[in-house]
Amino acid sequence: MAKDEKRVYTRSVEQKISIAKEWLEEHKGMDIFRYWEYVDPQTMINLMEEFAYQTLKVNARAILEEQGCFVDNLWHVDDVMCKIKCDEDEAQEILHSVLTNDWIVEQMQISIDDVADALELPRKEEDD
């Protein structure tokens, strides 16, 4: 569970209702209101929180991609925690150590060069 998710679940019902009302206000025109009477308020709040969280994730990836970041291969603490008995902080530490390892970084640079060579793309001069 991500740190942001922990914060969401410690909110009071009143805070969740307030968040839900704000979300609904921002998303006027959606046909979500027709379902309100069929679903208990807590379930609707949970659904809206999950929708907002998933929307945030998609938007975050889009923003990073627009800034030139590669986002197709992101690592998550769950990738570690499904194999290792550890908490989220330890999993983050493991991911950091692995992904910033000198050998891994060097292999990425070598692979970039190899793929560029295969595509017959010219190298930049050092003063470019």
N, C-alpha and C positions, 0 to 999 in steps of 0.2 A: 504494500500500500504506500503510495507516494505521500510525502509530508503534507502536501496541500489537501489530500483526501482525509488525513487524520483531523485536520482543522475543521473540515466541513462536518464531520460526524460528531464533533464536540459542541456544535452549536445547539442552542435551545430551539424548541419548536417555534417560539415566537420569532427568533432570528431567521429560521428557515422559511417561515411564512412571509416575512418581510423580503427575503431574497427572492422568493417565488413571485411575489407581487411585483417587485422591480423587474424581474425577468419577463413577466407577462406584459408589463407596460412597454418594455423595449421591443417586444415581439408581437405587437398588436396586429391583428389581421390574420394571425394563424388560427386555424380551426380547432385549437386545443380546448377551448371553452366547452365545446359540446360534450366532451368526455368527463368534465369535472364532476357532474352529478353521479356518474357511475363508478368513480374511484374514490377511495377514502383520501382525505387531504394529505396524510403522511406519504402514501404511495405516490400521489401526484407530485409532491415536493421532491421525493427521491428521484422520480423520473425526470423532473425538470433539472435537478442538480446534475444528474448523469448526462442529460442532453447538453447542458451548459458546459460541463467538463469536456465532453467529446468535441463540442464545437470549438472550445478553447484550444484543444490539442491540434485539431485540423488547422485552425488559424495560425497557431504558433509555428507549425511546420511550413505553412505557406509563406509566412513572414521571413523565416530563416531561408527558405529557398529563394525568395525574391532578393535576398541579400547575398546570394551566391553560395550558400551553404548546401552541402549534400545531405539530404535527410532520409534517403531510402534505407539506410542501415544504421538505425539508432539502437543503442544498448540500454537496457533497463535493469534495475536491481533484481527483478524477477529472474533474469537470465542467470544470475549468480545464485540467488536464493533457492532456485529449484534444484540446485546441485549441492549447495554448501549450507550447513547450519550456521546462519549468521543473521544479524539484524541489518536494517537498511543502511546504516552508516558504514558498517563493515563491508557491505556489498558495494557501496559507492567507492570505498577505499580500494577494494579489489579491482573494480572497473578502472579507476584512475590509474592504478599501478600497471595494469595490463595494457591499457590503451595509450599510455604515455611511455611505455617501455621503449628504450632506444632501439632494440632490434625490430620491434613492430613498426616504429616510425620509419626506420631505414628501409624495411621491406615495402612499406607503402610508397616511399619515394622511388625505389627501384621499379615497382609495379607501374607507377605513373609513367616513368621513362619508357618501360617496355611497351605499354599500350600506345603511348604517343608514337614510338618507333613503328609499331605495327600499323598504325594509321598513317604513317609517313608524314607526320606533322613536323615542321622545322623547329629547331631549338631557338630560343631567344638568345640574343647576344647579352653578355653580362651588363652592358650599359643600357639595355632596353628598359 
